[in-house]
Amino acid sequence: MTQTYVDLDVRPILRGGGEPFEKIMKTVEGLRPDQGLRLYATFKPIPLLQVLGAKGFTFDARELDGGDWEVLFRRATAPEPAAQALPATPQDETEWPEPAQHMDNRELDPPEPMVRILAAIEELESGQVLSALLCREPTFLFPELAKRGHAWRGDFEPDGTTYKIFVRVGRRADTSLT
């Protein structure tokens, strides 16, 4: 099967201070099985490489003149091993306590919501829960939470525009001396 590409240039969005993630994902969802994505960006989109790797895409990236990037995404026959590092939302059936802290990050631009959530959970004790409201699904936050050993639950609210996430702090390493 011959590979064809759908071109998507997100450089104007990025230069205008916008967030092209939703547009990229809609384009990917619309690809036929014989199509890949040719993405043009102002930087090498490393987090996107992981996200699309989890969806079964491989990539080739090259820097263009002027510091821009062209990335070719192709469907792989099987997901890349790195894609396994992006877990699905943990399904923990135990009851969670009421959140100890609430955050409203809907008015913040990426990556500020993620930075604030990660900083806030560092101040909580093991087992405590933080709730946060966001204007989009925090795709790049999930692997960071997993790496730190935290559990989470989240989904869009009925309004369809607010994403609510609950993060339960994992066990802290014992730093006391015996």
N, C-alpha and C positions, 0 to 999 in steps of 0.2 A: 504494500500500500504506500503510495506517495504521500509524503508529509507536506501539507500546505500550512501557511501561517496567517493568522488574523493579526494585523498591525494595530497596536494601541500605543499612542504617544501621550504619556502623562506628564511630560515636562512642563507644558503650560499650566497645568493644575498645581504642580509642585512649586513652580516659580511664583505663582499667585498666592502661595501660602495655604493651598487646599490640601485635602487628604484624598488620594485617589483609590484607596483600598476597595471601597464598594464598587466603583466602576470596573476595577480589575477583576473582581470576583464575579460580577455580572457577565463580563466578557468571557471569562473562563467557563462559566455555567452554560453559555451559549455555543461553545465549541462543539463541532461534530467530532466523531471518533477519529477521523483522518486529519484533524486540524490541531495545530499548536498555536501558541501565542508568541508574537514578536513584540516585546515591550521595550519602549524607550523611556528612560528615566534620567534624572539629574544626578543620581548616585547608584551604587550597586545595592539593590534592594535585598539585603541579606535576610531579614525576617520573612519576606515574601518567598524566598527560596525554600525555607522550611515549611511554610504554610502550603505551598503548592506541591512540595515533596510529599507531604502527608496526603495529598489528593492524587498521588500517583504520577507526578510529573518529574522529569529530569530537566536539566537546564544547561545551557552554554552561555556564559556572559563574557562580554568584551567591552573594554573602555573605548569610547569614541574620542575624536578630537574635541578639545574643550572640556573634558572631564565628564561628559554624559556617558550613559551606558546603554547598550543594546543587550537584551537577554532573550534567548530563544527557549521557550518552554515546550517540551514534547511529552506526550503520554508515554509512560514506561509500561512494560509488560507487568511489572509488580512494583509496589511502592518502594522507594529507596529506604535503606536501613535507617537513615537519619530521620525519616518521617515517623518512625516508631517512637521517637523522643517526644512527639506531640500527643499526649494522651487525651482521650475524651474526658469530658466532665466526670469526675469520680462519682460513682453511685454508692454512697454510704448510707445504709439504711438506719443507722442509729440516729436518735433524736439529737438535734443540735440545740445548744442553748440560745437564748435571745442575744442579739448582737450587743457587744459591749461598746461599739462605736459605729456611727453612721456617717457616711460621706456623700456629698452630692458633687460629682465631678462632671456633670453634663455640660458646663460652660467652658471647660478646659480643652485646649488643643493637645493632640498627641505629641509627645509621649507623657505629658504631665499627669494625666489620670493614673497611668501605670506607676510612675515614679512616686506619686503620693500614696497610692495603695500599698506599695511595697514598704515605704517608710513607716506608714501607720501600723502595719502588722508587726513590724520589728519592735514596737512599743507594747504589744499585747502579750499576755501570758499564754502558754500552751493551752489549747482547748477553747480559748476565747474566740468569738466570732466578730468579724467586721462586715458591715453591709455597705455597698456603694451603688450609687446610681450613675449610669454612663450613657452617652449618646450613641454608642455603638458597641457591638460585641467585642470584648477585649482579647482578641485573638493572640496578640503578642504577650499578654499577661499570663496565659495558661501555662506555657512551658516554664516561665519564671517561678510560678507558684509550685509546680511539680518539682522543679530542681531544689526548692527550699523545703520540700516536704509538707506543704500545706494542702488542705482539701478545699474544694469549692463547689458551689452550685450556682447556677445562674440561667437566666432566660430573659427574653423580652417581656415587658409588662404588656397588659392588654392594649395600651395605646399604640403599640408597635414601634415606638420611637425611643423608649427608655429601656435600657438593659440594666437589670438588677442582679448583682452578684453578691453572694455570701462567701466569705473566706474563713475557714476555721484554721487557726494557727496550729501547726504541727508541733511535735515535741522538740523542745530546745535541748541542745547539748548540755550536759551537766558540766559546768565550769567550776564547781566548788572543789576544793582540795580536801582529801580525806585525811 
